[in-house]
Amino acid sequence: EDQVTQSPEALRLQEGESSSLNCSYTVSGLRGLFWYRQDPGKGPEFLFTLYSAGEEKEKERLKATLTKKESFLHITAPKPEDSATYLCAVQRVAGANNLFFGTGTRLTVIP
Amino acid sequence: NAGVTQTPKFRVLKTGQSMTLLCAQDMNHEYMYWYRQDPGMGLRLIHYSVGEGTTAKGEVPDGYNVSRLKKQNFLLGLESAAPSQTSVYFCASSYSDSRNEQFFGPGTRLTVL
């Protein structure tokens, strides 16, 4: 059965304290792995898509990496405005465009 | 561009009542989706559409119906609401299967009493 597991469920960081969020997945044929940010009361906001092991993408203080079993979202020197829930999702084999989401990591960055 | 918009933002229903949630996108996307988000469950796909006039079932379709009469609109209907359908509903759209970055609307918070 396909599974997406995110850890930790919640993470509190001091401003400037770098860390990583984990997304481990079990899926029959990965087409793509997606990272989203979700602020309270809002819809998810697209961040990155990763398609193959070894791929990396960066945006400001965020960097996403992908292996054959997991993805990491690295946050470098976070600021309070980075506080949000970060969601990971996988797309299965070609022809099945649906995304299967994890339950997210709630990040709080303390000034 | 407004992106993906949803109406209404909030709604309270009594058990057995019906309603329709409207989603509109102005990005000329082919694919559209309806998800529900519940605490501890993550986003779950209800129904989706791969083009005007098409619909398909997702992971949790029971109790819902959808229609895609126009490319830019995707409607989600609840014929007889139940308390188990209390949730936050999100609509999303994407350009195609090969470019499947999905863009989400702001959500509709539905409470069924």
Interface residues (C-beta under 8 A of the other chain):
Chain A: V4 R31 G32 F34 Y36 G41 K42 G43 P44 E45 F46 T49 L87 A89 Q91 A94 G95 N97 N98 L99 F101 G102 T103 G104
Chain B: V4 Y31 Y33 G40 M41 G42 L43 R44 L45 Y48 V50 G58 E59 F90 A92 S94 S96 D97 N100 E101 Q102 F103 F104 G105 P106 G107
